[in-house]
Amino acid sequence: ESQQVERLHSLMQEIYGAPIPGRISGHTLQETARMLGKSVGAVSGDIKLAKIMEAFPQLGLDKIQNKSTALKIAQRYGTTVVNQQIAKGVENSTQDNPLLQSYIIGDFFDNELPSGIFSLIECDPPYGIDLPSIKRGDSSGALSQYTEIDEVDYAAFLTRLTKECFRLGSDNSWLILWHGPTWYSSCVDALTNAGYAVLPIPAIWKKGTSSGQSNIPDMILGHAYEQFLYARKGSPRLHMRGRANMFDFAPVPPDHKIHMTERPIELIKEILNTFAWPKTAVLSPFLGSGNTLVAAQSLGMPAVGFDLNERFRDAFVARLMKG
């Protein structure tokens, strides 16, 4: 159907010409929509889908029975291609923005950073959970790119992670460790064994007025918060002395996300400003959307981060270029 709509529109423009700004002549999307009894948005979607099907047959969109699903995949693919082109163009030009240099594609565990240089490490690792079953409604397209850690390997992963963070932290530094509730005890144990002093009471990100997520809303309440542990190496002092352990910020709307677990910049700024001081160095081992870099820069804190997936960095670069 989409291919036929696109063909009809092309034929009408061959006959009457394409519309030119400032002129009345030319066949428009509105006219094709009236001919077919469709909305302009539906016709536009059909044309985009048909063109992407023709340009990228490897996507197999013609084998997907549901048009809306095929269109979502096509739109995500189109966005990815655009982001890649923007990122490539930026890399081939003068890079005046230090944020572009601070997003490193690679495995955090392969880093060659010297020991003891970061005053704050904001660590948002995979949660060791079945993310696809929890994020069924995701429309960002990031889920297929997300790297999870198998439950069997997760305790060993935490041990390795906390030891490496401890090495990189300065003598008086903080570690923020986001975690799934089911791994709370394992996180406390890993932090303690690595050498951190950890308060067993976590800090909470309350997601504004969100009703939360629940796969079984008839039986299970929506999960409307996330938690993180904050641990000390040495004797660091809070920048925001006496602040409560509740951080109340609305989540990023799904259609604005470039990463599956993206958190709002204002939340990250508040966390960084609570634990770290201006001009102190920040590390994000699992950078994802890159929002930690943006938040740190706004507070005058030099930062660096890692991520395995180049797609997320391309989206980060594209977002910066678009302002």
N, C-alpha and C positions, 0 to 999 in steps of 0.2 A: 504493500500500500504506500509506504513512504517513497519507494522508488518511483511509483507511478505519479504521485503528487509532484515530486521533483521534476519528472519528465514533462508533465503537463505545464508546469510553471515555466520551464525552459523553452518549450515550444511557443507558448504565448509571447514570451519576450523575443523570440526569434522573429515572430510575425510583427509585433507592435513595438519592439525595442524595449530596452531597460529604461526605467525612469531616470531622469537627469535632474539634479537639484536646480530649482528655478524655472523648470519647464513643466508644462501640463502633460505632454505626451509620455508614453511609456507604460508598460504593463507592470502593475504593482502587486505586492503580496496581498494587499487588501482585496484586489480584484480576483485573484486566485481563490482566496478564502470565500468570497461571495459565490463564486462559481460552484464550489464544492459544499457550501453550507457549513463551513468550519470556521473556527476562530483564527485570527492571524497568528496567534501563538502556536496553535496546532499545526498550521501549515509551515511555519518557520521551523518547528521541531522536526517535521517530516523531512524537510529539505536538508537540514543539518545531518539528520540520521542517514539519509540516502548518500550524501557526499562522503561521510566518514566510512560507510559500508563499502563504497567504491574505492576510496583511497587506502583503507586498511582492511582488506579481506581476511587477514590473519586473525582478526578479533572474533570472527565467527558470529557476527550479529544477526546474520540471516537465519541462523539456526535457533535464535531465541524467540519463543512464541509470543511473549508479552512485550508489546511495543514500549511501554513505559520503562520497563527494565532495560531494554536495549538502548533507549535514549539516555538513561542515566549513565550507563557504561560508556556510551559514545561521548557524552559531555565530560565525564571524568577523564577519558583518554585525551580529549581535545585540550582540557586544562593542563594535563601533564605535559603534552607536547609544547604548548605555549610556554609553560614554566621552564622547560628545558631550553627553549630557544632564548628566553630572556637571560637565564643563568649563563648560557654559553656566551652571549653577547657581552655580559658584564665581565666575565673572566678574560675576554679578549680586549678589554678596555682598561683604562687606568682605574684602579680601585681605591677611591678616596675614603670609602666608609670602612672603618676598622672591623665592623661587624661581619663583613663579608670574608675577612681573613680569619675570624674567630670561630667560624663554623667548620669543623674538621670532619671530613668523611673518613671513617675508619673505626676500628674496634678500640674502645676505651682501654681495654686490657693490654693493648699493644703500644700504649703511649710511651714516649721517651721523655716525659716531663721530669724535671729534677724534684727531689723530695722537699717537703716542708715549705711550699710557696703559697698555698691558698688559705685564706682566712675563713672562707665559707665554701662548702661543697653542697650544692643543692642537687640531690640525687633522686631521680624519678625512674627507677628501673622497671622492667616488666614485672608484673605482679604474680606470675606463676599460677595463672587462672585460665579458665576456658573463656577467653575474651569474646569469641564470636557468638557464644550463647548469651552473653550479657549485653552485647552491643548490637542486637539484631536490627535495630532501627537506624543504624548508621547510614548516612548518605554522603559522607565525605570522601569515600573511596580509599581511605587510608588503611582500613582493616586488612585488606589483602596484602599490604606491605609491612604490617606490624610484626616484629620479631618477638615471639614469646619464649619463655623458658619452661621446659617440661617440669611438672611437679616433682618428678623423681630426682631431678638434678638441682632443685631450687635451693635447698639448704647449703649445698656445696658452693653454689653460685653466690649466695649471701656471704659466706665465709671469705671467698676470694675478693668480692667487691669491697667489703668493709676493711679488709687488710690493705687493699690498694688505696682506698680513700684515706686511711690513717697515715700511710706513707706520704701522701701528697699534702696533707693538712699541715699548716704551720704549728709551731709549738703551742700556741693558744688559738684554737680554731673551733668552728662548729661544723657539724654534719647534719644536714636535713635529709631524712630518709623516708620517702613516701612508701607506703606498703598496703597490701590488702589485709583486712582484719584477720583472716585465717593464718597469716604468717607473722602475727605480732610477736609471739614468743620466740620464734626462730630469729627474728630481726633483733630483738633484745639480746639474745644469746650471742649472735654474731658480732654485734657492736661491742659487747662486753669483752668477748674473747679477743677482739682486735685491739683492745686497749682503751676504748672510749668509756667515759662516765655517762650513763644514759638515765634520764628520768623515766620511770615506767609509765607515767601518765602522758599520752600523746597529745599533740596539738590537733585541732580540728579545722578543716575547711568546710564551713556550712555553705551550701550552694544557693544562697539567696532564698527566694521563695519557690524554688524548684520542688516539685512533688517527688522527684527522684525516679529511679528506674526499678522496675520489678517485672520479672518474666511471668510471675504468677500473681497478678494484682488481687485476685480473690482470696489469696492465702498469705501473701508476703508483702509487708510494707515497702514502699519505695525507698531506695537507698539515696538519701539526699545529702550525704556528707562523705568526705574522705579524711584520712588521718595521716599524720607523719610524726615520727620520732625525731627529737633533736638531741644530739649527743655532743659531749665536750671532749676535746683533746687539750689537756692542760687546764688553764683557768681563764677562758675568755669571758668577756663581759657583754651583756646585751646592749645594743645601741639604743633600743627603745625600752628603757628600764621600767619594769612594772606592768608591761602590757599583758592583757589576758591571752589565754591560749586558744581563743576562738577567732577565726578569720572568716568573715561573712562577705562573700562576693558571689555574684551571679556567674554561672558557667558561660563559656563561649557558645553562642548559638551553633547548632550543627552545621548550618550552611555557611558559616564563617570559619570553620575549622580547616586547617591544613594537616592536622595530625590527629590520630584517633583519640589520644588522651590529653589533648591540648588544654592548658589552664589559662585563665585570663591574665593578661600582663599586669593589671592592677593588683591582683592577688600576689603574684610573684614579687612585685615591687615592695609590697607591704612586708612580705616574709624576709626579703633581703635587707630591707631597712630596719627590721626588728633585730636581726642577728649580726649584721655586718656594718662596718663603718665606711664612709666615703674613701675612695682611693685604695681600698683593700681588694685583693684579687679573689675572684669567684670562679668556681669550676662547676660545669654541668656534664657529668659522664654520659648521660643519655638525653641528648639535646632536643630531639623531636622537632617541634614547631620553631624552635629558636627563640621563644619568648623570654627565656632567662637572659639571653644576651641583650635583648632590647631593654628589659627591665634594669639590668645591671648598668648599661650605658647611661640610662636616664638618671641614675643615682651617682654617677661618677665612679663606678667600680669597674676596673678592667676585668674582662671575663673571657673564658674559652670553653668550648664544649665539643662533644663527639657524637656522631650518629653513624650507624652502619648504612643507612639508606639514602642514596643520593637524591631520590625523589623528594624527600622532605626538605633537603637543603635547597633544591631548585625552587620549591614552593616558598621557602623562606626568603630567598633572594628576590623572587618575583614580587612578593608582598612588599619588600623594602623599596623596590624600584617604583611600585605603584603608589607608594606613600601611605 
